[in-house]
Amino acid sequence: MSYTYEYPRPSVTLDSVILRTLQLGFPEILLIKRGHKPFIGHWALPGGFMEMDEKPLTGASRELEEETGLCDLPLKPLFCCGEPGRDPRGRTVTMVFGCLVRDTAFAPQGGDDAAEAAWFPLRALPEMAFDHRRVVAQIEQNLIWQARYAIIGRDVFHDLASSKDILRLHQNITGETRPNFIEICEERELLTCRDGICQYNLPAPAGPDWQPLVW
């Protein structure tokens, strides 16, 4: 199939923000060290260019597996960023996907054009490529906001958890003590709890390309 268009157009890139919480503490983030120019030797979010005939989520999952070896993670679309000048290779618009997981068994390995892959504390980042530090800062703000005003942890707990663990995760993310948080979530029908065990009440995917935007 040929693609022609008379006007200039940007390239589309797909980046993934993979956060993990150990002992329900403040998250770490998965980064890769770039093995090629531009920004060779700098750390970055795993990602790359979308191919012409693939869906964005498929491309994000492909790039994540190629560069870190990790697959089958519950990626969800987060936001887009496309400020002119963010990429010295040309005009790019990035679709950012992400997830928050709880699994100490994840052992990423650098692959493809990633020289290394490693976990970093979300609040102790190395020098980063492109505008990825700003992207991560926005992700952190979004995570804290959602933990404060809604609910997080569906993929951490696989939909079912004790009320104590859910409360602990939220308090560690926000830095706030909210003893009535579980009751508020029940009133908003975000959780259904019985005997200290809570089930997440979140919308089901509307289709194969859409996931609820919940950390």
C-alpha positions in Angstrom: 0.0 0.0 0.0 1.4 3.4 -0.9 0.9 6.6 1.2 1.1 10.0 -0.4 0.0 13.4 0.9 1.0 16.8 -0.4 1.3 18.5 3.0 4.0 18.1 5.7 3.0 15.7 8.4 4.5 14.6 11.8 5.7 11.1 12.7 3.9 9.2 15.5 5.8 7.7 18.3 4.6 5.4 21.1 6.0 5.6 24.6 5.2 3.5 27.7 5.3 4.6 31.3 5.6 1.4 33.4 5.3 2.0 37.1 5.7 -0.7 39.8 5.0 -0.5 43.5 7.1 -2.6 45.9 5.4 -3.3 49.2 2.7 -0.8 48.1 5.2 2.1 48.3 5.8 5.0 46.0 6.4 3.7 42.5 9.5 3.0 40.5 9.6 3.6 36.8 11.1 1.5 34.0 13.6 3.3 31.7 15.9 2.3 28.9 19.3 3.6 28.1 19.4 4.7 24.4 22.0 2.9 22.3 21.7 5.1 19.3 21.6 8.8 18.4 20.0 11.1 19.2 20.7 11.2 23.0 22.9 8.1 22.9 23.6 7.1 26.5 20.7 9.0 28.0 17.8 7.3 29.7 14.3 7.4 28.2 10.9 5.9 28.2 10.7 2.6 26.2 9.1 3.4 22.9 9.6 4.1 19.2 7.9 4.9 15.9 4.5 3.5 15.1 4.4 1.3 12.0 2.1 2.3 9.1 -0.3 -0.6 9.5 -0.5 -1.2 13.3 -2.7 0.1 16.0 -1.2 2.4 18.6 -1.7 0.0 21.5 -0.2 -2.9 19.4 2.8 -0.7 18.6 3.4 0.4 22.1 3.3 -3.2 23.3 5.7 -4.2 20.5 8.2 -1.5 21.3 8.0 -2.3 25.0 8.8 -6.0 24.4 11.6 -5.2 21.9 13.4 -2.8 24.2 12.8 -4.4 27.6 11.6 -8.0 27.1 8.4 -7.3 29.0 5.1 -8.3 27.5 1.4 -8.7 28.3 1.3 -5.7 30.6 -2.1 -3.9 31.0 -1.2 -0.8 29.0 -3.7 2.0 28.8 -3.7 5.3 26.8 -2.7 8.2 29.1 -2.1 11.4 26.9 -0.4 12.8 23.9 2.4 15.3 23.7 3.7 17.0 20.5 5.5 20.3 21.3 7.5 21.4 18.2 11.2 20.8 18.7 10.9 18.0 21.2 12.7 15.6 18.8 15.8 16.6 16.8 15.0 14.0 14.1 11.9 15.9 13.1 8.3 16.7 14.0 6.9 14.0 16.2 3.7 13.5 18.2 3.9 10.9 21.0 1.1 8.8 22.3 1.9 7.8 25.9 0.6 4.5 27.4 1.1 3.3 30.9 0.3 1.0 33.8 0.9 0.5 37.5 1.8 -3.0 38.5 3.0 -4.9 41.6 5.4 -7.6 40.7 9.0 -7.9 41.8 9.6 -10.7 39.3 9.8 -8.2 36.3 13.5 -8.4 35.2 13.8 -6.1 32.1 16.7 -6.5 29.7 17.7 -4.0 27.1 17.1 -5.0 23.5 16.7 -3.6 20.0 18.1 0.0 20.2 18.0 0.0 24.0 21.5 -0.7 25.5 20.1 -1.2 29.0 16.7 -1.4 30.9 16.4 -0.7 34.6 14.0 0.5 37.3 14.5 3.9 38.9 12.7 5.6 41.8 10.1 7.9 40.3 11.4 10.8 42.3 15.1 10.1 41.6 15.4 10.2 37.8 18.7 10.1 35.8 19.4 12.5 32.9 16.7 11.8 30.3 16.3 12.1 26.6 13.9 14.3 24.6 11.2 15.8 26.8 10.7 12.6 28.8 11.5 14.2 32.2 8.6 16.5 31.7 6.4 13.6 30.6 7.2 11.7 33.7 6.5 14.7 35.9 3.1 15.0 34.3 2.5 11.3 34.9 3.5 11.7 38.6 1.0 14.5 39.0 -1.7 12.5 37.3 -1.1 9.5 39.5 -1.2 11.5 42.8 -4.3 13.4 41.6 -6.1 10.1 40.8 -5.1 8.6 44.1 -6.4 11.6 46.0 -9.7 12.2 44.2 -10.6 8.8 42.7 -9.1 5.3 43.0 -5.9 3.5 41.8 -4.5 0.0 42.0 -6.8 -2.1 39.9 -3.9 -3.8 38.1 -1.8 -3.9 41.3 -4.4 -6.0 43.0 -6.0 -7.7 40.0 -9.5 -6.2 40.9 -9.6 -7.7 44.4 -7.8 -6.6 47.6 -8.1 -6.0 51.3 -9.4 -2.6 52.3 -6.1 -2.2 54.4 -3.9 -2.7 51.3 -5.9 -0.3 49.1 -5.8 2.3 51.8 -2.1 1.8 52.3 -1.3 2.2 48.6 -3.3 5.4 48.4 -1.7 6.9 51.5 1.8 6.0 50.3 1.1 7.7 46.9 -0.6 10.9 48.3 1.3 11.2 51.5 -2.0 11.8 53.2 -3.8 9.9 56.0 -7.5 9.3 55.1 -9.1 6.8 57.4 -12.5 7.2 55.8 -11.2 6.7 52.2 -12.7 3.2 51.7 -16.1 4.4 52.9 -16.0 7.3 50.4 -15.1 4.9 47.5 -18.1 2.7 48.5 -20.4 5.7 48.5 -19.2 6.6 45.0 -19.6 2.9 44.0 -15.9 2.6 43.1 -15.6 -0.3 45.5 -17.8 -3.0 46.8 -16.5 -4.2 50.2 -17.5 -7.1 52.4 -15.6 -8.4 55.5 -12.6 -6.3 54.7 -12.2 -7.5 51.1 -13.0 -5.0 48.3 -13.9 -5.5 44.6 -13.1 -2.7 42.1 -16.2 -1.5 40.3 -14.8 0.1 37.2 -16.2 0.3 33.6 -15.4 -2.7 31.4 -13.5 -2.0 28.2 -15.7 -0.7 25.4 -13.7 -2.5 22.8 -10.3 -4.1 22.1 -8.7 -0.6 21.6 -10.1 1.1 24.7 -9.3 0.5 28.4 -10.6 2.4 31.4 -8.1 5.2 32.3 -7.3 4.0 35.8 -3.9 3.6 37.3 
